[in-house]
Amino acid sequence: QEQLVESGGGLVQPGGSLTLSCTASGFTFNTGVITWFRQAPGKERELVARFYSTGDRGYADSVKGRFAISRDISKNTVYLQMNKIKPEDTAMYYCNHLPLGLWGQGTQVTVSS
């Protein structure tokens, strides 16, 4: 069965770092587009970062220069390295695969001192 599982969320202080993982099972990450989204309470889900099968990457303006998306095919995992974290980064983070249309269950990131 094809599925995505996110992990790595938690409580982090402002200015800190965190690495989120999105691991696939039932298919491989060497094709398609993998996107990290996030949704804060009362807000719409927003795109955070995207990894294309070509290796190209894209980022929301709000995270450029702070977050980095990468892929490890050997582990069938896509990572979101979050640096210089801000309180406004608090959200549930989800990964998504296109064209399969898969979503993970999400991992919570809470930024607080």
N, C-alpha and C positions, 0 to 999 in steps of 0.2 A: 504494500500500500504506500502510495506516495504521500509524504508529509514533511513538514518543516517544524523544527523545534528550536525556539530561541532560549538563550540562557545568558547569564552574566550580569543581570540587573541587580540593583541593590541601592543602599543608601550611600551617598557620597557627598563630601563637603564641596562647597564652591571652590573652583580652581583645581579640583582633583581630576583624576582620570579613571576611566572604566572601559572595559572591552566587552562588547556584546558578541555573542556567537549565534549563528543561524545554521543549523545542521540539517542536511537533507537526507531522507531515506526513501528508497524505492525508485530513485532516479539520480542522475548526476548533475552537478552544477556546471558542467563544461558547456552547456548551451543555455540559451535564454537570457533573460534579464532578471537580476535579483535586486530588489529595492528594500531599503529600510524606511518604514513609516513610523510616525509617532502620533499619539493622541493624548492630549492633556484633558483633564476634566472640564467639561463644558465647551470644549473646542473641537473643531473638525480635525479629522486625520490629515496629516500633512506629510509630504515626501521629505525625507532627510538626506538620503544618499542612494545612488544607483550604480550598479556594476553591470556593464555590458559584457556579452560573450567575447567581444573583441579585446576586452581589457580596459576599455575606456571607462571613465568614472564621471559621475555628476553629483553635485551637492546643492542643497538649499543654501541661499545666501546667508541664512542665520547660522550655519555651521561651517561655512568655508573657512579653511585655515585652522579649524579646531578638531574636526572629525575626519577620519580617514576610513574608507571602505576597502576591504581586500578580500581575496579569495584563496583558499588552499584546496586545490582539487583533490589532493591525496587524502584529505580529511573530509572532503565533501562539505566544506564549511565556508561560510562568508562571515567576515568579522566587521564590526564597527568599532573602531578605536575612537574613544571620546576623550578629548583633552580640554583643559581649561573650561571645565564644565561650569555652567551657569544655572541659577535657580530656574530660569525659564526653560531649561532642558528637561525638567521634571515631566514625565509622561510615561505612558505604556508604549513600548517599542515593539513593532511587529516587522517581520520580514515577509516578503511576497515574491513569488516566482511567476514570471510570464514566459511563455504562453500558457503554462499549466493552470494559472489562476489559483495557486495555493497560498494559504496564509498560515502562519504559525499561531500559537495561542498567546503570544506576547510575553514580554519580560518588563517588569516595572523598574524604572529609574527614578529615584527620588533624590533631589539635591537640597540639602539642608545643612546648616551649621549647628 
